[in-house]
Amino acid sequence: MNLGIDIGGTNLKYGVLNSRNEFVSQNTQPTNAAKGKNYLITLILKIIKNHLDKYATINSIGIGLPGIVNPGGYVYIAPNLPGWNDIPLGDIIREEIGEEIPLTFDNDSNTAAYAEMKIGAGVGLSHFIYVTLGTGVGGTIIANNQIFRGEFGGAGEIGHLIINAFERLNKGKPFRTGILEEYVGKNQITEYAVKYLKTQPNSLLNYYERPDPYFITDAIKKHDTAASDIFKNIGYILGIGLSSVVNLLDIKTIIVGGGLSQSHPVFFEAALQTIRDRALPSIADRVEIVPAKYSKDAGVIGAALMSKELFLKTTNQ
């Protein structure tokens, strides 16, 4: 069996897969990233130790993180986890559990894309772009059935595409100025909706607990025009970013995962139409946006599958 852990900006998911890649257990709990890196590291270690105690047949452990991390588990930066800069997570974990069990580390979008490539919506595709939409916006490039990682392991960070060159510079984190994630992340969509609704007093969204993407979808199902307009506007922004992606990479299939992949189709129809309008003619009409098979669990499954592959390579040497 193989343990997969998916560390997100909002939730931490984990589960154990059997030899048929089926869950024998899985769980989700808040990341509580605001409590700091030490709290989260302690939580990760607790989860690992509890599972090793409970399942004696766990062969490997895979961990996905929302940032740039090398195969040894050194986290260079995780923008949505406060204080996560230059963290030797791999060394910390190995010091606690030893060297016997194979450990893999990767960006959380890469682990999710790996699950889709191996047993999900990407099966049979040699090339595709994976986009994960949630607290942040992540991305992975699959080329010739392999994850393209770039020179330093940070390729595919679609959420950091600069789409507004005139945004006032974020002096604390200048690399986050005007980027796609600052417009299409879950919290940013909610903030935009709050502002938009000030001009829409008759919208059903004014009577919801908060106008987050889940409730926007619900309001659209009830034929709320303002809710539909919100997703059309955000979908346009997503489409602008993805137009640059397909122009640069010449890859036509976009697989969308993450919590926001469950949003109303209006969101993705607006994004696709924008790509049709703005991408190069050689690819614009060929682009397709496909929902991920494992929209919520892909990161856990992919992390476990990555570690399983390492275990099999190790045992077959």
C-alpha positions in Angstrom: 0.0 0.0 0.0 1.0 3.6 -0.6 0.3 6.8 1.4 -0.4 10.0 -0.5 -0.5 13.4 1.2 -1.8 16.5 -0.6 -1.0 19.8 1.2 -3.2 22.6 0.0 -3.5 26.2 1.0 -6.9 25.5 2.7 -7.1 21.7 3.2 -4.7 18.9 3.8 -5.8 15.6 2.2 -4.4 12.2 2.7 -5.2 8.6 1.9 -3.8 5.1 1.5 -4.1 3.3 -1.9 -4.0 -0.5 -2.3 -2.4 -2.4 -5.2 -5.5 -1.7 -7.4 -5.1 2.0 -6.7 -8.2 2.1 -4.6 -8.6 4.0 -1.3 -8.5 1.9 1.8 -8.7 5.0 3.9 -8.8 8.8 3.2 -9.4 11.9 5.2 -9.3 15.7 4.9 -8.6 18.4 7.6 -7.9 22.1 7.6 -4.3 23.0 6.8 -4.4 25.9 9.2 -1.5 27.5 7.3 -1.8 30.7 9.3 -0.6 28.8 12.4 2.9 28.7 10.9 5.3 26.2 9.4 6.1 24.4 12.6 2.4 23.6 13.3 2.0 22.2 9.7 5.2 20.2 9.8 4.2 18.6 13.1 0.8 17.8 11.6 2.4 16.1 8.6 4.7 14.0 10.8 1.7 13.0 12.9 -0.3 11.9 9.9 2.7 9.8 8.6 3.4 8.2 11.9 -0.2 7.3 12.5 -0.5 5.7 9.2 2.7 3.7 9.5 1.5 2.4 12.9 -1.9 1.5 11.5 -0.8 0.0 8.2 2.3 -2.2 8.4 2.2 -2.8 4.7 2.7 0.8 3.6 5.6 0.7 1.1 6.1 4.3 0.2 4.9 7.9 0.9 4.3 10.6 -1.6 3.8 14.3 -0.7 2.5 17.1 -2.9 3.0 20.8 -1.9 1.6 24.1 -3.3 5.0 25.5 -4.4 8.4 24.7 -5.8 10.0 21.7 -4.3 12.9 19.5 -5.4 12.7 15.6 -5.5 14.6 15.5 -2.1 11.8 17.5 -0.4 13.5 20.9 -0.2 10.8 23.5 -0.4 12.1 26.6 -2.1 8.8 28.6 -1.8 5.2 27.9 -1.2 3.3 31.2 -1.7 0.1 30.1 -0.1 1.8 28.7 3.0 3.1 31.5 5.2 6.7 31.1 6.2 7.4 28.2 3.8 10.6 29.4 2.2 13.7 27.2 2.1 12.3 24.4 4.2 14.2 21.0 4.2 11.0 19.1 4.6 12.5 15.8 3.3 15.3 15.8 5.8 13.0 16.6 8.6 10.7 13.7 7.8 13.5 11.2 7.2 15.0 12.1 10.5 11.7 11.1 12.2 10.9 7.9 10.2 14.3 6.7 8.9 15.6 6.0 5.4 13.9 2.7 4.7 10.6 3.9 3.2 10.8 5.6 -0.2 9.6 9.2 -0.1 8.6 11.4 -3.1 8.0 15.1 -3.2 6.5 17.2 -5.9 4.4 20.3 -6.6 0.8 19.5 -5.9 -0.3 20.3 -9.4 2.3 17.8 -10.7 1.0 15.1 -8.5 -2.6 15.7 -9.6 -1.6 15.8 -13.2 0.3 12.5 -12.7 -2.9 10.9 -11.5 -4.8 12.1 -14.5 -2.0 11.0 -16.8 -1.8 7.5 -15.4 -5.5 6.6 -14.6 -7.6 9.7 -15.2 -8.7 12.0 -18.0 -5.3 12.2 -19.5 -5.0 8.5 -20.3 -4.1 8.1 -24.0 -2.9 11.7 -24.3 0.8 12.3 -25.0 0.4 16.0 -24.4 -1.9 18.1 -22.2 -2.0 21.0 -19.9 -3.3 20.4 -16.4 -4.7 23.4 -14.5 -5.8 23.1 -10.9 -8.2 25.8 -9.6 -8.6 26.2 -5.9 -7.2 28.5 -3.2 -4.5 29.1 -5.8 -4.0 28.4 -9.5 -1.5 25.7 -10.4 -0.4 24.1 -13.6 1.5 21.3 -15.1 2.8 20.6 -18.6 2.6 17.1 -19.8 4.8 16.6 -23.0 5.5 13.2 -24.5 3.9 11.5 -21.5 6.3 13.2 -19.1 6.0 16.1 -16.7 8.0 19.0 -18.0 9.7 20.5 -15.0 12.0 23.2 -16.5 15.6 23.9 -15.5 14.9 24.4 -11.8 11.8 22.4 -11.3 9.3 25.2 -11.4 7.8 24.9 -14.9 4.0 25.0 -15.3 3.3 27.8 -12.8 0.3 29.0 -14.8 -1.1 30.9 -11.8 2.0 33.2 -12.0 1.4 34.3 -15.6 1.4 38.1 -15.5 -1.9 39.2 -17.0 -2.0 42.8 -15.8 1.2 44.7 -16.4 -0.2 47.9 -14.9 -1.0 46.5 -11.4 0.7 48.5 -8.6 3.8 46.6 -7.5 3.3 44.3 -4.5 6.4 45.5 -2.6 6.2 42.5 -0.2 5.9 39.9 -2.9 6.7 41.6 -6.2 6.5 38.3 -8.1 2.8 38.2 -7.3 2.0 41.5 -8.9 -0.7 41.3 -11.6 -0.6 37.5 -11.9 -3.5 35.2 -12.9 -3.8 33.7 -9.4 -4.6 37.1 -8.0 -7.8 37.2 -10.1 -8.9 33.6 -10.4 -8.1 32.1 -7.0 -11.1 31.1 -4.8 -10.7 34.0 -2.4 -10.1 36.5 -5.2 -13.3 35.4 -7.0 -15.2 35.9 -3.7 -13.7 39.4 -3.3 -14.6 40.3 -6.8 -18.2 39.1 -6.3 -18.5 41.2 -3.1 -17.6 44.3 -5.1 -19.7 43.4 -8.1 -22.8 42.8 -6.0 -22.8 46.4 -4.7 -24.2 47.3 -8.1 -26.6 44.3 -8.1 -29.1 44.7 -5.2 -31.6 42.2 -6.7 -29.2 39.3 -7.0 -29.9 36.1 -5.1 -26.2 36.1 -4.0 -27.0 39.0 -1.6 -28.9 36.5 0.5 -26.2 33.8 0.7 -23.8 33.4 3.5 -21.0 34.7 1.2 -20.7 34.9 -2.6 -18.0 32.3 -3.0 -17.7 30.1 -6.1 -19.9 27.3 -4.6 -22.8 29.7 -4.0 -22.2 31.5 -7.3 -22.8 28.1 -9.0 -25.9 27.5 -7.0 -27.3 31.0 -7.8 -26.6 30.4 -11.6 -28.7 27.2 -11.4 -31.5 29.4 -10.1 -31.1 31.7 -13.1 -29.4 34.6 -11.3 -28.0 36.9 -14.0 -25.5 38.6 -11.7 -24.0 35.3 -10.6 -23.7 34.3 -14.3 -22.0 37.6 -15.1 -19.5 37.1 -12.3 -18.4 33.7 -13.7 -18.3 35.1 -17.3 -16.0 37.9 -16.2 -13.7 35.6 -14.2 -13.8 33.0 -17.0 -12.7 35.7 -19.4 -9.7 36.4 -17.3 -8.9 32.7 -17.0 -9.2 32.4 -20.8 -6.8 35.3 -21.3 -4.2 33.5 -19.3 -4.8 30.1 -21.0 -4.6 31.8 -24.4 -1.0 32.7 -23.7 -0.4 29.1 -22.4 -1.6 27.4 -25.6 0.1 29.9 -27.8 3.4 29.2 -26.1 3.1 25.5 -25.8 1.0 24.5 -28.8 -0.9 22.0 -26.7 -4.7 21.8 -27.4 -6.1 19.8 -24.4 -6.6 21.5 -21.1 -7.6 19.3 -18.2 -9.1 21.3 -15.3 -9.0 19.9 -11.7 -9.2 21.3 -8.2 -12.2 22.4 -6.2 -13.3 25.1 -8.6 -13.5 22.5 -11.5 -16.9 21.7 -10.1 -18.1 25.3 -10.8 -20.9 26.0 -13.2 -20.1 25.4 -16.9 -20.7 29.1 -17.6 -17.2 29.7 -16.1 -15.4 27.4 -18.5 -17.5 28.2 -21.5 -16.4 31.8 -21.1 -12.8 30.7 -20.8 -13.0 28.5 -23.9 -14.7 31.2 -25.9 -11.9 33.7 -24.9 -9.3 31.2 -26.1 -11.1 30.8 -29.4 -11.0 34.5 -29.8 -7.5 35.2 -28.6 -5.3 32.2 -29.3 -3.4 31.7 -32.6 -5.6 30.5 -35.4 -3.4 27.4 -35.8 -4.7 26.1 -32.4 -7.6 28.2 -31.3 -10.4 26.1 -32.8 -8.7 22.8 -31.6 -8.5 23.7 -27.9 -10.7 21.7 -25.6 -11.2 22.1 -21.8 -11.8 18.8 -20.2 -12.9 18.2 -16.5 -10.4 16.1 -14.5 -11.6 12.6 -13.5 -10.3 13.1 -10.0 -11.2 16.7 -9.3 -10.9 16.5 -5.5 -8.6 13.5 -4.8 -6.1 13.8 -7.7 -3.3 15.2 -5.6 -3.5 12.4 -3.0 -3.8 9.7 -5.7 -0.9 11.2 -7.8 1.4 11.5 -4.8 0.7 7.9 -3.8 1.3 6.7 -7.4 4.5 8.6 -7.7 5.9 7.1 -4.5 4.7 3.7 -5.7 6.7 4.0 -8.9 9.8 4.9 -6.9 9.2 1.8 -4.6 8.9 -0.5 -7.6 12.0 0.9 -9.2 13.9 0.5 -5.9 12.7 -3.1 -5.4 13.4 -4.1 -9.0 17.0 -2.9 -9.0 
